[in-house]
Amino acid sequence: MVLDLRYNGGGRVTTAIALASALVKDRSTKNILVTAEYNNLVHAAFKRESGPDFNKDFFIDKIKGTNIVVPSLNLPRLYVLVTGGSASASELIINGLKPYMDVILIGERTYGKNVGSFSIYEKDDPKNKWGMQPITVKYYNSKGESDFTAGFTPDFEVDEFENLHLVEFGNTEDPLLSVALNHITGNAMQTRSMKRENMMQTKMIEVENSNSIFKDKSRFEMYDDVRGEDIRKLMNK
């Protein structure tokens, strides 16, 4: 299977968990996908309230709180198309799956963001136009690995804009997809690399209409929708 994450700069942790659970080989809900690391105060509070495994997220076979079954593709190998715009939740999927299956990266070095956040803003003030998106958590895979702050180096380096011949998604002339298909069929080739583009992280967020932008918190960061609200409750105690 080819998974295109080249322009995916982040998203919700729950979505990443569900997608990774659909892709992983020999899925078991007893296997750890990701372990979250918080600061000492939050860690102690969570451990006291929820036990020592509070920060471990396992592969799932059903979306939490629903009857929606997560399909099991049981893939032996996954080809992931990446660029410098692949960050956060995209990299969480890559890092989380690596201990369980072959993950082959094609494109450019990824951004390198192994941390997540959640939004803090005044919900009860209709005139409020500002919020903060603090970094609150660092993510590790089942092997305790989280050393990709410089990004993941692709197995096959490809500059998708080298020839400025852009095609629609799914077209076999797409330079990244072409390399994936060539590798799958046994015709793998080496290609030249492209210098990684620099990206900026959002620290403060201005809202056009009261709180409207916070309806989709995942558009800015890897949003910790697993424990973010619980941290907010701890802050209010």
CYANA upper distance limits for C-alpha pairs under 8 A (distance plus 0.5 A):
  1 MET  CA     75 LEU  CA      7.99
  1 MET  CA     77 ARG  CA      7.75
  1 MET  CA     78 LEU  CA      5.92
  1 MET  CA     79 TYR  CA      6.63
  2 VAL  CA     78 LEU  CA      6.73
  2 VAL  CA     79 TYR  CA      5.18
  2 VAL  CA     80 VAL  CA      6.25
  2 VAL  CA     81 LEU  CA      7.80
  2 VAL  CA    177 LEU  CA      8.32
  2 VAL  CA    180 ALA  CA      7.77
  3 LEU  CA     78 LEU  CA      7.78
  3 LEU  CA     79 TYR  CA      6.62
  3 LEU  CA     80 VAL  CA      5.24
  3 LEU  CA     81 LEU  CA      6.71
  4 ASP  CA     80 VAL  CA      6.31
  4 ASP  CA     81 LEU  CA      5.23
  4 ASP  CA     82 VAL  CA      7.42
  5 LEU  CA     80 VAL  CA      7.23
  5 LEU  CA     81 LEU  CA      6.14
  5 LEU  CA     82 VAL  CA      5.93
  5 LEU  CA     83 THR  CA      8.33
  5 LEU  CA     86 SER  CA      6.44
  5 LEU  CA     90 SER  CA      6.98
  6 ARG  CA     81 LEU  CA      6.02
  6 ARG  CA     82 VAL  CA      4.48
  6 ARG  CA     83 THR  CA      5.31
  6 ARG  CA     84 GLY  CA      8.05
  6 ARG  CA     85 GLY  CA      6.56
  6 ARG  CA     86 SER  CA      5.77
  6 ARG  CA    107 GLY  CA      8.38
  7 TYR  CA     82 VAL  CA      8.03
  7 TYR  CA     83 THR  CA      7.51
  7 TYR  CA     85 GLY  CA      5.60
  7 TYR  CA     86 SER  CA      6.22
  8 ASN  CA     85 GLY  CA      6.73
  8 ASN  CA     86 SER  CA      5.55
  8 ASN  CA     87 ALA  CA      7.12
  8 ASN  CA     90 SER  CA      6.98
  9 GLY  CA     85 GLY  CA      6.02
  9 GLY  CA     86 SER  CA      5.60
  9 GLY  CA     87 ALA  CA      5.11
  9 GLY  CA     88 SER  CA      6.91
  9 GLY  CA     89 ALA  CA      7.98
  9 GLY  CA     90 SER  CA      7.53
  9 GLY  CA    220 PHE  CA      8.37
  9 GLY  CA    221 GLU  CA      7.96
 10 GLY  CA     86 SER  CA      8.09
 10 GLY  CA     87 ALA  CA      6.20
 10 GLY  CA     88 SER  CA      5.43
 10 GLY  CA     89 ALA  CA      5.32
 10 GLY  CA     90 SER  CA      6.72
 10 GLY  CA    218 SER  CA      7.16
 10 GLY  CA    219 ARG  CA      7.37
 10 GLY  CA    220 PHE  CA      7.37
 10 GLY  CA    221 GLU  CA      5.81
 10 GLY  CA    222 MET  CA      5.34
 10 GLY  CA    223 TYR  CA      8.29
 11 GLY  CA     15 THR  CA      7.78
 11 GLY  CA     16 ALA  CA      8.03
 11 GLY  CA     88 SER  CA      7.94
 11 GLY  CA     89 ALA  CA      6.01
 11 GLY  CA     90 SER  CA      8.34
 11 GLY  CA    218 SER  CA      4.95
 11 GLY  CA    219 ARG  CA      6.85
 11 GLY  CA    220 PHE  CA      8.18
 11 GLY  CA    221 GLU  CA      6.80
 11 GLY  CA    222 MET  CA      5.34
 11 GLY  CA    223 TYR  CA      6.48
 12 ARG  CA     16 ALA  CA      7.00
 12 ARG  CA     89 ALA  CA      7.32
 12 ARG  CA    218 SER  CA      5.95
 12 ARG  CA    222 MET  CA      6.18
 12 ARG  CA    223 TYR  CA      5.26
 12 ARG  CA    224 ASP  CA      6.89
 12 ARG  CA    225 ASP  CA      6.81
 13 VAL  CA     17 ILE  CA      6.69
 13 VAL  CA     89 ALA  CA      6.86
 13 VAL  CA    222 MET  CA      7.07
 13 VAL  CA    223 TYR  CA      6.63
 13 VAL  CA    224 ASP  CA      6.16
 13 VAL  CA    225 ASP  CA      6.74
 13 VAL  CA    226 VAL  CA      7.30
 14 THR  CA     18 ALA  CA      6.75
 14 THR  CA    224 ASP  CA      8.48
 14 THR  CA    225 ASP  CA      7.09
 14 THR  CA    226 VAL  CA      7.00
 15 THR  CA     19 LEU  CA      6.66
 16 ALA  CA     20 ALA  CA      6.51
 16 ALA  CA     89 ALA  CA      6.54
 16 ALA  CA     90 SER  CA      7.86
 16 ALA  CA     92 LEU  CA      7.73
 16 ALA  CA     93 ILE  CA      6.58
 17 ILE  CA     21 SER  CA      6.51
 17 ILE  CA     33 LEU  CA      7.95
 17 ILE  CA     57 ASP  CA      8.47
 17 ILE  CA     59 PHE  CA      7.20
 17 ILE  CA     60 ILE  CA      7.95
 17 ILE  CA     93 ILE  CA      7.98
 18 ALA  CA     22 ALA  CA      6.89
 18 ALA  CA     59 PHE  CA      8.09
 18 ALA  CA     60 ILE  CA      7.19
 18 ALA  CA     63 ILE  CA      7.66
 18 ALA  CA     70 VAL  CA      7.30
 19 LEU  CA     23 LEU  CA      6.97
 19 LEU  CA     93 ILE  CA      8.38
 20 ALA  CA     24 VAL  CA      6.48
 20 ALA  CA     59 PHE  CA      8.04
 20 ALA  CA     93 ILE  CA      6.35
 20 ALA  CA     96 GLY  CA      8.22
 20 ALA  CA     97 LEU  CA      7.38
 21 SER  CA     27 ARG  CA      7.36
 21 SER  CA     59 PHE  CA      5.65
 21 SER  CA     60 ILE  CA      6.33
 21 SER  CA     61 ASP  CA      7.60
 21 SER  CA     70 VAL  CA      7.67
 21 SER  CA     72 SER  CA      7.69
 22 ALA  CA     70 VAL  CA      6.44
 22 ALA  CA     71 PRO  CA      5.74
 22 ALA  CA     72 SER  CA      5.24
 22 ALA  CA     73 LEU  CA      6.30
 22 ALA  CA     74 ASN  CA      7.99
 23 LEU  CA     72 SER  CA      7.06
 23 LEU  CA     73 LEU  CA      5.96
 23 LEU  CA     74 ASN  CA      6.60
 23 LEU  CA     75 LEU  CA      6.47
 23 LEU  CA     78 LEU  CA      8.46
 24 VAL  CA     72 SER  CA      8.08
 24 VAL  CA     73 LEU  CA      7.72
 24 VAL  CA     74 ASN  CA      6.14
 24 VAL  CA     75 LEU  CA      6.48
 24 VAL  CA     76 PRO  CA      8.37
 24 VAL  CA     97 LEU  CA      7.01
 24 VAL  CA    100 TYR  CA      7.44
 24 VAL  CA    101 MET  CA      7.42
 25 LYS  CA     73 LEU  CA      8.03
 25 LYS  CA     74 ASN  CA      4.70
 25 LYS  CA     75 LEU  CA      5.39
 25 LYS  CA     76 PRO  CA      6.11
 25 LYS  CA    100 TYR  CA      7.09
 25 LYS  CA    101 MET  CA      6.65
 26 ASP  CA     74 ASN  CA      6.17
 27 ARG  CA     31 ASN  CA      8.26
 27 ARG  CA     59 PHE  CA      7.53
 27 ARG  CA     72 SER  CA      7.73
 27 ARG  CA     74 ASN  CA      7.42
 28 SER  CA     59 PHE  CA      6.95
 28 SER  CA     60 ILE  CA      8.25
 29 THR  CA     58 PHE  CA      6.26
 29 THR  CA     59 PHE  CA      5.30
 29 THR  CA     60 ILE  CA      5.92
 29 THR  CA     61 ASP  CA      7.51
 30 LYS  CA     58 PHE  CA      6.87
 30 LYS  CA     59 PHE  CA      7.70
 31 ASN  CA     58 PHE  CA      6.08
 31 ASN  CA     59 PHE  CA      6.70
 31 ASN  CA    142 SER  CA      8.46
 32 ILE  CA     56 LYS  CA      7.05
 32 ILE  CA     57 ASP  CA      6.39
 32 ILE  CA     58 PHE  CA      4.79
 32 ILE  CA     59 PHE  CA      6.89
 32 ILE  CA    141 ASN  CA      7.97
 32 ILE  CA    142 SER  CA      5.93
 33 LEU  CA     56 LYS  CA      8.28
 33 LEU  CA     57 ASP  CA      6.38
 33 LEU  CA     58 PHE  CA      5.62
 33 LEU  CA     59 PHE  CA      6.31
 33 LEU  CA     96 GLY  CA      5.66
 33 LEU  CA     97 LEU  CA      7.66
 33 LEU  CA    141 ASN  CA      6.43
 33 LEU  CA    142 SER  CA      6.45
 34 VAL  CA     56 LYS  CA      6.61
 34 VAL  CA     57 ASP  CA      5.84
 34 VAL  CA     58 PHE  CA      7.45
 34 VAL  CA     92 LEU  CA      8.37
 34 VAL  CA     96 GLY  CA      6.50
 34 VAL  CA    139 TYR  CA      6.91
 34 VAL  CA    140 TYR  CA      6.02
 34 VAL  CA    141 ASN  CA      5.09
 34 VAL  CA    142 SER  CA      6.54
 35 THR  CA     55 ASN  CA      6.09
 35 THR  CA     56 LYS  CA      5.03
 35 THR  CA     57 ASP  CA      6.67
 35 THR  CA    139 TYR  CA      6.25
 35 THR  CA    140 TYR  CA      5.59
 35 THR  CA    141 ASN  CA      6.59
 35 THR  CA    142 SER  CA      7.46
 35 THR  CA    144 GLY  CA      8.25
 36 ALA  CA     55 ASN  CA      5.55
 36 ALA  CA     56 LYS  CA      6.95
 36 ALA  CA     57 ASP  CA      8.48
 36 ALA  CA    137 VAL  CA      6.80
 36 ALA  CA    138 LYS  CA      6.27
 36 ALA  CA    139 TYR  CA      5.26
 36 ALA  CA    140 TYR  CA      6.95
 37 GLU  CA     43 HIS  CA      7.97
 37 GLU  CA     55 ASN  CA      7.51
 37 GLU  CA    137 VAL  CA      5.98
 37 GLU  CA    138 LYS  CA      5.59
 37 GLU  CA    139 TYR  CA      6.76
 37 GLU  CA    140 TYR  CA      8.35
 38 TYR  CA     42 VAL  CA      6.52
 38 TYR  CA     43 HIS  CA      6.07
 38 TYR  CA    136 THR  CA      6.80
 38 TYR  CA    137 VAL  CA      5.41
 38 TYR  CA    138 LYS  CA      7.25
 39 ASN  CA     43 HIS  CA      6.43
 39 ASN  CA    136 THR  CA      8.05
 39 ASN  CA    137 VAL  CA      8.18
 40 ASN  CA     44 ALA  CA      6.51
 41 LEU  CA     45 ALA  CA      6.76
 42 VAL  CA     46 PHE  CA      6.59
 42 VAL  CA    231 ILE  CA      7.71
 42 VAL  CA    234 LEU  CA      8.36
 43 HIS  CA     47 LYS  CA      6.50
 44 ALA  CA     48 ARG  CA      6.57
 45 ALA  CA     49 GLU  CA      6.78
 45 ALA  CA    234 LEU  CA      8.42
 46 PHE  CA     50 SER  CA      6.13
 46 PHE  CA     51 GLY  CA      7.69
 46 PHE  CA     54 PHE  CA      7.05
 47 LYS  CA     51 GLY  CA      5.12
 47 LYS  CA     52 PRO  CA      5.69
 47 LYS  CA     53 ASP  CA      8.04
 47 LYS  CA     54 PHE  CA      6.75
 48 ARG  CA     52 PRO  CA      8.44
 50 SER  CA     54 PHE  CA      6.07
 60 ILE  CA     70 VAL  CA      7.74
 61 ASP  CA     69 VAL  CA      6.44
 61 ASP  CA     70 VAL  CA      5.48
 61 ASP  CA     71 PRO  CA      7.83
 61 ASP  CA     72 SER  CA      8.39
 62 LYS  CA     66 THR  CA      7.77
 62 LYS  CA     67 ASN  CA      7.12
 62 LYS  CA     68 ILE  CA      6.11
 62 LYS  CA     69 VAL  CA      4.88
 62 LYS  CA     70 VAL  CA      5.66
 63 ILE  CA     67 ASN  CA      7.39
 63 ILE  CA     68 ILE  CA      6.02
 63 ILE  CA     69 VAL  CA      6.96
 63 ILE  CA     70 VAL  CA      7.23
 75 LEU  CA    101 MET  CA      8.27
 76 PRO  CA    101 MET  CA      6.47
 76 PRO  CA    102 ASP  CA      7.10
 77 ARG  CA    101 MET  CA      6.54
 77 ARG  CA    102 ASP  CA      5.17
 77 ARG  CA    103 VAL  CA      6.54
 77 ARG  CA    104 ILE  CA      8.11
 78 LEU  CA    101 MET  CA      8.18
 78 LEU  CA    102 ASP  CA      6.70
 78 LEU  CA    103 VAL  CA      5.43
 78 LEU  CA    104 ILE  CA      6.67
 79 TYR  CA    103 VAL  CA      6.49
 79 TYR  CA    104 ILE  CA      5.29
 79 TYR  CA    105 LEU  CA      6.46
 79 TYR  CA    106 ILE  CA      7.68
 79 TYR  CA    180 ALA  CA      7.09
 80 VAL  CA    103 VAL  CA      7.59
 80 VAL  CA    104 ILE  CA      6.61
 80 VAL  CA    105 LEU  CA      5.42
 80 VAL  CA    106 ILE  CA      6.61
 81 LEU  CA    105 LEU  CA      6.53
 81 LEU  CA    106 ILE  CA      5.42
 81 LEU  CA    107 GLY  CA      6.34
 81 LEU  CA    176 LEU  CA      6.99
 81 LEU  CA    177 LEU  CA      7.91
 82 VAL  CA     86 SER  CA      6.21
 82 VAL  CA    105 LEU  CA      7.14
 82 VAL  CA    106 ILE  CA      6.52
 82 VAL  CA    107 GLY  CA      5.62
 82 VAL  CA    108 GLU  CA      6.42
 82 VAL  CA    109 ARG  CA      7.70
 82 VAL  CA    110 THR  CA      6.76
 82 VAL  CA    154 PRO  CA      8.25
 83 THR  CA    107 GLY  CA      6.16
 83 THR  CA    108 GLU  CA      4.88
 83 THR  CA    109 ARG  CA      6.32
 83 THR  CA    110 THR  CA      5.76
 83 THR  CA    111 TYR  CA      7.98
 83 THR  CA    196 ARG  CA      8.08
 84 GLY  CA    108 GLU  CA      6.68
 84 GLY  CA    109 ARG  CA      6.20
 84 GLY  CA    110 THR  CA      4.94
 84 GLY  CA    111 TYR  CA      5.16
 84 GLY  CA    196 ARG  CA      5.93
 84 GLY  CA    197 GLU  CA      6.40
 84 GLY  CA    198 ASN  CA      8.07
 85 GLY  CA    110 THR  CA      7.09
 85 GLY  CA    111 TYR  CA      6.52
 85 GLY  CA    197 GLU  CA      8.39
 85 GLY  CA    199 MET  CA      8.18
 86 SER  CA     90 SER  CA      6.43
 86 SER  CA     91 GLU  CA      7.37
 86 SER  CA    110 THR  CA      5.76
 86 SER  CA    111 TYR  CA      6.33
 87 ALA  CA     91 GLU  CA      5.92
 87 ALA  CA    110 THR  CA      6.92
 87 ALA  CA    111 TYR  CA      5.68
 87 ALA  CA    112 GLY  CA      6.72
 87 ALA  CA    113 LYS  CA      6.27
 88 SER  CA     92 LEU  CA      6.63
 88 SER  CA    112 GLY  CA      7.92
 88 SER  CA    113 LYS  CA      5.51
 88 SER  CA    114 ASN  CA      6.43
 88 SER  CA    115 VAL  CA      7.27
 88 SER  CA    116 GLY  CA      7.69
 88 SER  CA    221 GLU  CA      7.54
 88 SER  CA    222 MET  CA      5.78
 89 ALA  CA     93 ILE  CA      6.88
 89 ALA  CA    222 MET  CA      5.89
 90 SER  CA     94 ILE  CA      7.10
 91 GLU  CA     95 ASN  CA      6.44
 91 GLU  CA    110 THR  CA      8.18
 91 GLU  CA    112 GLY  CA      8.01
 91 GLU  CA    113 LYS  CA      7.79
 91 GLU  CA    114 ASN  CA      7.78
 92 LEU  CA     96 GLY  CA      6.27
 92 LEU  CA    114 ASN  CA      7.59
 92 LEU  CA    139 TYR  CA      7.93
 93 ILE  CA     97 LEU  CA      6.55
 94 ILE  CA     98 LYS  CA      6.72
 94 ILE  CA    103 VAL  CA      7.56
 95 ASN  CA     99 PRO  CA      8.37
 95 ASN  CA    140 TYR  CA      8.26
 95 ASN  CA    141 ASN  CA      6.61
 95 ASN  CA    145 GLU  CA      8.28
 95 ASN  CA    146 SER  CA      8.18
 96 GLY  CA    140 TYR  CA      8.12
 96 GLY  CA    141 ASN  CA      5.35
 96 GLY  CA    142 SER  CA      7.52
 97 LEU  CA    101 MET  CA      6.75
 97 LEU  CA    103 VAL  CA      7.69
 98 LYS  CA    102 ASP  CA      6.92
 98 LYS  CA    103 VAL  CA      6.39
 99 PRO  CA    141 ASN  CA      8.26
 99 PRO  CA    142 SER  CA      7.58
 99 PRO  CA    143 LYS  CA      7.57
104 ILE  CA    154 PRO  CA      7.93
104 ILE  CA    155 ASP  CA      6.63
105 LEU  CA    153 THR  CA      8.14
105 LEU  CA    154 PRO  CA      5.10
105 LEU  CA    155 ASP  CA      5.73
105 LEU  CA    156 PHE  CA      7.06
106 ILE  CA    154 PRO  CA      5.79
106 ILE  CA    155 ASP  CA      6.50
106 ILE  CA    156 PHE  CA      5.32
106 ILE  CA    157 GLU  CA      6.49
106 ILE  CA    158 VAL  CA      7.17
106 ILE  CA    176 LEU  CA      6.83
106 ILE  CA    179 VAL  CA      7.96
106 ILE  CA    180 ALA  CA      7.59
107 GLY  CA    154 PRO  CA      6.62
107 GLY  CA    156 PHE  CA      6.82
107 GLY  CA    157 GLU  CA      5.37
107 GLY  CA    158 VAL  CA      4.87
107 GLY  CA    159 ASP  CA      6.95
107 GLY  CA    160 GLU  CA      7.87
107 GLY  CA    176 LEU  CA      6.54
107 GLY  CA    193 SER  CA      8.21
108 GLU  CA    153 THR  CA      7.63
108 GLU  CA    154 PRO  CA      6.51
108 GLU  CA    157 GLU  CA      6.10
108 GLU  CA    158 VAL  CA      6.67
108 GLU  CA    159 ASP  CA      7.49
108 GLU  CA    193 SER  CA      7.19
108 GLU  CA    194 MET  CA      6.90
108 GLU  CA    195 LYS  CA      8.23
108 GLU  CA    196 ARG  CA      7.31
109 ARG  CA    151 GLY  CA      6.25
109 ARG  CA    152 PHE  CA      5.97
109 ARG  CA    153 THR  CA      5.26
109 ARG  CA    154 PRO  CA      6.32
109 ARG  CA    157 GLU  CA      8.45
109 ARG  CA    196 ARG  CA      7.03
110 THR  CA    150 ALA  CA      8.41
110 THR  CA    151 GLY  CA      5.06
110 THR  CA    152 PHE  CA      5.74
110 THR  CA    153 THR  CA      7.45
110 THR  CA    154 PRO  CA      8.47
111 TYR  CA    149 THR  CA      8.23
111 TYR  CA    150 ALA  CA      7.49
111 TYR  CA    151 GLY  CA      5.50
111 TYR  CA    152 PHE  CA      8.22
111 TYR  CA    199 MET  CA      8.43
112 GLY  CA    148 PHE  CA      5.98
112 GLY  CA    149 THR  CA      4.67
112 GLY  CA    150 ALA  CA      5.42
112 GLY  CA    151 GLY  CA      4.16
112 GLY  CA    152 PHE  CA      7.40
113 LYS  CA    148 PHE  CA      7.74
113 LYS  CA    149 THR  CA      6.10
113 LYS  CA    151 GLY  CA      7.81
114 ASN  CA    138 LYS  CA      6.37
114 ASN  CA    139 TYR  CA      6.26
114 ASN  CA    140 TYR  CA      8.38
114 ASN  CA    146 SER  CA      7.06
114 ASN  CA    148 PHE  CA      7.42
114 ASN  CA    149 THR  CA      6.96
115 VAL  CA    135 ILE  CA      7.14
115 VAL  CA    136 THR  CA      7.93
115 VAL  CA    137 VAL  CA      5.98
115 VAL  CA    138 LYS  CA      4.75
115 VAL  CA    139 TYR  CA      6.48
115 VAL  CA    222 MET  CA      7.81
116 GLY  CA    135 ILE  CA      6.15
116 GLY  CA    136 THR  CA      6.68
116 GLY  CA    137 VAL  CA      5.73
116 GLY  CA    138 LYS  CA      6.86
116 GLY  CA    139 TYR  CA      8.26
116 GLY  CA    221 GLU  CA      7.18
116 GLY  CA    222 MET  CA      5.32
116 GLY  CA    223 TYR  CA      6.34
116 GLY  CA    224 ASP  CA      6.51
117 SER  CA    133 GLN  CA      6.57
117 SER  CA    134 PRO  CA      6.08
117 SER  CA    135 ILE  CA      5.02
117 SER  CA    136 THR  CA      5.66
117 SER  CA    137 VAL  CA      6.98
117 SER  CA    221 GLU  CA      7.19
117 SER  CA    222 MET  CA      6.79
117 SER  CA    223 TYR  CA      5.80
117 SER  CA    224 ASP  CA      6.13
117 SER  CA    228 GLY  CA      8.06
118 PHE  CA    133 GLN  CA      6.18
118 PHE  CA    134 PRO  CA      7.13
118 PHE  CA    135 ILE  CA      7.97
118 PHE  CA    136 THR  CA      7.97
118 PHE  CA    217 LYS  CA      8.12
118 PHE  CA    223 TYR  CA      5.90
118 PHE  CA    224 ASP  CA      6.18
118 PHE  CA    225 ASP  CA      7.93
118 PHE  CA    228 GLY  CA      6.21
119 SER  CA    131 GLY  CA      7.23
119 SER  CA    132 MET  CA      6.30
119 SER  CA    133 GLN  CA      5.32
119 SER  CA    134 PRO  CA      7.74
119 SER  CA    214 PHE  CA      8.13
119 SER  CA    217 LYS  CA      7.52
120 ILE  CA    131 GLY  CA      6.12
120 ILE  CA    132 MET  CA      5.71
120 ILE  CA    133 GLN  CA      6.92
120 ILE  CA    134 PRO  CA      8.43
121 TYR  CA    130 TRP  CA      7.19
121 TYR  CA    131 GLY  CA      4.93
121 TYR  CA    132 MET  CA      7.00
122 GLU  CA    128 ASN  CA      7.12
122 GLU  CA    131 GLY  CA      7.97
123 LYS  CA    128 ASN  CA      8.49
123 LYS  CA    211 ASN  CA      7.88
126 PRO  CA    210 SER  CA      6.11
126 PRO  CA    211 ASN  CA      8.04
127 LYS  CA    210 SER  CA      6.53
128 ASN  CA    210 SER  CA      6.53
128 ASN  CA    211 ASN  CA      7.56
129 LYS  CA    206 GLU  CA      6.15
129 LYS  CA    207 VAL  CA      5.20
129 LYS  CA    208 GLU  CA      7.57
129 LYS  CA    209 ASN  CA      7.77
129 LYS  CA    210 SER  CA      6.36
129 LYS  CA    211 ASN  CA      7.11
130 TRP  CA    204 MET  CA      7.73
130 TRP  CA    205 ILE  CA      6.33
130 TRP  CA    206 GLU  CA      5.59
130 TRP  CA    207 VAL  CA      6.65
131 GLY  CA    204 MET  CA      6.80
131 GLY  CA    205 ILE  CA      6.17
131 GLY  CA    206 GLU  CA      7.67
132 MET  CA    203 LYS  CA      7.01
132 MET  CA    204 MET  CA      5.82
132 MET  CA    205 ILE  CA      7.08
133 GLN  CA    202 THR  CA      8.13
133 GLN  CA    203 LYS  CA      6.44
133 GLN  CA    204 MET  CA      7.22
133 GLN  CA    205 ILE  CA      8.30
133 GLN  CA    221 GLU  CA      8.50
134 PRO  CA    203 LYS  CA      7.74
139 TYR  CA    146 SER  CA      6.99
140 TYR  CA    144 GLY  CA      5.72
140 TYR  CA    145 GLU  CA      5.70
140 TYR  CA    146 SER  CA      5.33
141 ASN  CA    145 GLU  CA      5.95
141 ASN  CA    146 SER  CA      7.38
148 PHE  CA    152 PHE  CA      6.45
156 PHE  CA    179 VAL  CA      8.30
156 PHE  CA    190 GLN  CA      6.99
156 PHE  CA    191 THR  CA      7.39
157 GLU  CA    190 GLN  CA      7.93
157 GLU  CA    191 THR  CA      6.36
157 GLU  CA    192 ARG  CA      6.47
157 GLU  CA    193 SER  CA      5.30
157 GLU  CA    194 MET  CA      8.02
158 VAL  CA    175 PRO  CA      7.64
158 VAL  CA    176 LEU  CA      6.83
158 VAL  CA    191 THR  CA      5.99
158 VAL  CA    192 ARG  CA      6.16
158 VAL  CA    193 SER  CA      5.63
158 VAL  CA    194 MET  CA      7.23
159 ASP  CA    175 PRO  CA      8.12
159 ASP  CA    176 LEU  CA      8.40
159 ASP  CA    191 THR  CA      8.38
159 ASP  CA    192 ARG  CA      7.09
159 ASP  CA    193 SER  CA      6.00
159 ASP  CA    194 MET  CA      5.43
160 GLU  CA    164 LEU  CA      8.28
160 GLU  CA    174 ASP  CA      7.94
160 GLU  CA    175 PRO  CA      6.07
160 GLU  CA    176 LEU  CA      6.85
161 PHE  CA    165 HIS  CA      7.56
161 PHE  CA    166 LEU  CA      7.95
166 LEU  CA    174 ASP  CA      7.65
167 VAL  CA    171 ASN  CA      6.82
167 VAL  CA    173 GLU  CA      7.49
167 VAL  CA    174 ASP  CA      6.55
168 GLU  CA    174 ASP  CA      8.18
169 PHE  CA    174 ASP  CA      7.89
170 GLY  CA    174 ASP  CA      7.87
170 GLY  CA    177 LEU  CA      7.97
171 ASN  CA    177 LEU  CA      8.29
172 THR  CA    177 LEU  CA      6.73
172 THR  CA    178 SER  CA      5.94
172 THR  CA    181 LEU  CA      8.45
173 GLU  CA    177 LEU  CA      7.91
173 GLU  CA    178 SER  CA      6.44
174 ASP  CA    178 SER  CA      6.24
175 PRO  CA    179 VAL  CA      6.85
176 LEU  CA    180 ALA  CA      7.01
177 LEU  CA    181 LEU  CA      6.68
178 SER  CA    182 ASN  CA      6.54
179 VAL  CA    183 HIS  CA      6.60
179 VAL  CA    188 ALA  CA      7.07
179 VAL  CA    189 MET  CA      7.32
180 ALA  CA    184 ILE  CA      6.68
180 ALA  CA    188 ALA  CA      8.33
181 LEU  CA    185 THR  CA      6.63
182 ASN  CA    186 GLY  CA      6.51
182 ASN  CA    187 ASN  CA      5.02
182 ASN  CA    188 ALA  CA      5.44
182 ASN  CA    189 MET  CA      7.79
183 HIS  CA    187 ASN  CA      5.85
183 HIS  CA    188 ALA  CA      4.56
183 HIS  CA    189 MET  CA      7.91
184 ILE  CA    188 ALA  CA      8.14
202 THR  CA    220 PHE  CA      7.32
202 THR  CA    221 GLU  CA      8.50
207 VAL  CA    211 ASN  CA      6.66
207 VAL  CA    212 SER  CA      7.16
207 VAL  CA    213 ILE  CA      6.23
208 GLU  CA    212 SER  CA      7.70
208 GLU  CA    213 ILE  CA      7.84
209 ASN  CA    213 ILE  CA      8.06
211 ASN  CA    215 LYS  CA      7.81
213 ILE  CA    217 LYS  CA      7.72
217 LYS  CA    221 GLU  CA      8.01
217 LYS  CA    223 TYR  CA      7.06
218 SER  CA    222 MET  CA      6.70
218 SER  CA    223 TYR  CA      5.76
223 TYR  CA    228 GLY  CA      8.46
224 ASP  CA    228 GLY  CA      5.69
225 ASP  CA    229 GLU  CA      7.56
227 ARG  CA    231 ILE  CA      6.79
228 GLY  CA    232 ARG  CA      6.91
229 GLU  CA    233 LYS  CA      6.86
230 ASP  CA    234 LEU  CA      6.79
231 ILE  CA    235 MET  CA      6.76
232 ARG  CA    236 ASN  CA      7.04
233 LYS  CA    237 LYS  CA      7.07
